[in-house]
Amino acid sequence: MYRVSWWAYIKAVIRNYPALKKQFAEQQQQALVPDYGDSMPHGKGNVSRTVESLAIRTLPGLHQREYEAVRRAIAVTERYRNGTERLRVIDMVYWKRSHTLTGASLVVPCSEHTARVWNQEFIRLVASYLGFLDV
């Protein structure tokens, strides 16, 4: 079956989501130790601008868009009647990389055809959030 040129790219974006999620979480952590600098006796003189530095730390543009596309696709999928099962398939195939679609369908359980449909729908959902499709 012919796949559009962006299909493999979207699958790579989905596989990379855990790394982007971890990177995003690390960037959002704020140092909680204030440094008052010279205003306190025996201060080190270092100016701490944690709020400003936190506000400007973001993922690079493309990675931010990829992270948001998968995050939004997950949020939509969670609202489906069988969203938990769908995300278990995606988790095993893309994030844990422990199963093929066939193997994941046996664990969930669902038919192999159903797992393939769920996979395709998730890929298309991510693609739509990246601007490849109008869904």
C-alpha positions as CSV (number, residue, x, y, z in Angstrom):
1,M,0.0,0.0,0.0
2,Y,1.3,3.4,-0.9
3,R,2.0,5.8,2.0
4,V,2.2,9.5,1.7
5,S,5.6,11.0,2.0
6,W,5.1,12.3,5.6
7,W,3.9,9.0,7.1
8,A,7.3,7.8,8.3
9,Y,8.1,11.3,9.6
10,I,4.9,11.3,11.7
11,K,5.7,7.9,13.1
12,A,9.2,9.2,14.1
13,V,7.6,12.2,15.8
14,I,5.4,9.8,17.8
15,R,8.4,7.7,18.8
16,N,10.3,10.7,19.9
17,Y,7.5,12.0,22.1
18,P,8.8,10.6,25.4
19,A,12.1,12.3,24.9
20,L,10.5,15.6,24.0
21,K,8.1,15.3,27.0
22,K,11.1,14.7,29.3
23,Q,13.0,17.6,27.8
24,F,10.0,19.9,28.1
25,A,9.4,18.9,31.8
26,E,13.1,19.5,32.6
27,Q,12.9,23.0,31.1
28,Q,9.8,23.8,33.1
29,Q,11.4,23.1,36.5
30,Q,12.2,26.2,38.4
31,A,15.0,26.7,40.8
32,L,13.4,27.3,44.2
33,V,16.4,28.7,46.0
34,P,16.4,32.5,46.0
35,D,19.6,34.3,45.6
36,Y,19.3,37.8,47.0
37,G,22.7,38.9,45.9
38,D,24.2,42.0,47.4
39,S,20.9,42.9,49.2
40,M,21.6,40.4,52.0
41,P,24.6,40.4,54.2
42,H,27.4,38.1,52.9
43,G,25.6,37.6,49.7
44,K,27.5,36.1,46.7
45,G,26.5,38.9,44.5
46,N,24.9,36.6,41.9
47,V,21.6,37.8,40.5
48,S,19.0,35.1,40.3
49,R,16.4,35.7,37.7
50,T,14.6,32.3,37.7
51,V,11.2,33.6,36.6
52,E,12.7,35.3,33.6
53,S,14.9,32.4,32.7
54,L,12.0,30.0,33.1
55,A,9.8,32.2,30.8
56,I,12.3,32.1,28.0
57,R,13.2,28.4,28.1
58,T,11.2,26.5,25.5
59,L,11.9,23.7,23.1
60,P,13.2,24.7,19.7
61,G,10.3,25.7,17.4
62,L,9.9,22.4,15.4
63,H,10.3,20.2,18.5
64,Q,7.8,22.3,20.4
65,R,5.3,21.9,17.5
66,E,5.9,18.1,17.4
67,Y,5.5,17.8,21.2
68,E,2.3,19.8,21.1
69,A,0.9,17.8,18.2
70,V,1.4,14.4,19.9
71,R,0.2,15.8,23.3
72,R,-3.0,17.1,21.7
73,A,-3.5,13.8,19.8
74,I,-3.2,12.0,23.1
75,A,-5.7,14.3,24.8
76,V,-8.3,13.7,22.0
77,T,-7.7,10.0,22.0
78,E,-8.2,9.8,25.8
79,R,-11.8,11.1,25.2
80,Y,-12.7,8.3,22.9
81,R,-14.8,5.5,24.3
82,N,-11.9,3.1,23.9
83,G,-9.2,5.7,24.3
84,T,-7.3,3.8,27.0
85,E,-7.0,0.7,24.8
86,R,-5.9,2.8,21.8
87,L,-3.2,4.6,23.8
88,R,-2.0,1.2,25.2
89,V,-1.4,0.1,21.6
90,I,0.4,3.3,20.8
91,D,2.5,3.0,24.0
92,M,3.6,-0.6,23.4
93,V,4.4,0.0,19.7
94,Y,6.0,3.5,19.7
95,W,7.0,4.5,23.2
96,K,8.0,1.2,24.9
97,R,8.8,-0.4,21.5
98,S,8.0,-3.7,23.1
99,H,5.4,-5.0,20.7
100,T,4.4,-5.0,17.0
101,L,0.8,-4.0,16.2
102,T,0.0,-7.6,16.1
103,G,1.5,-8.3,19.5
104,A,-0.1,-5.2,21.0
105,S,-3.5,-6.3,19.7
106,L,-3.2,-9.6,21.6
107,V,-2.4,-7.7,24.9
108,V,-5.1,-5.1,24.7
109,P,-7.1,-7.4,23.4
110,C,-8.5,-6.3,20.1
111,S,-8.3,-7.6,16.6
112,E,-5.1,-6.9,14.6
113,H,-7.3,-5.0,12.1
114,T,-8.6,-2.8,14.9
115,A,-5.1,-2.1,16.2
116,R,-4.0,-1.1,12.7
117,V,-7.0,1.2,12.3
118,W,-6.3,2.8,15.7
119,N,-2.7,3.3,14.8
120,Q,-3.6,4.9,11.4
121,E,-6.1,7.2,13.1
122,F,-3.5,8.3,15.7
123,I,-0.9,9.0,13.0
124,R,-3.4,11.0,11.0
125,L,-4.5,12.9,14.1
126,V,-0.8,13.9,14.9
127,A,-0.4,14.8,11.2
128,S,-3.4,17.0,11.3
129,Y,-2.0,18.9,14.3
130,L,1.2,19.4,12.4
131,G,-0.6,20.8,9.4
132,F,-0.3,17.8,7.0
133,L,-4.0,17.1,6.9
134,D,-7.3,18.8,7.3
135,V,-9.3,16.5,9.6
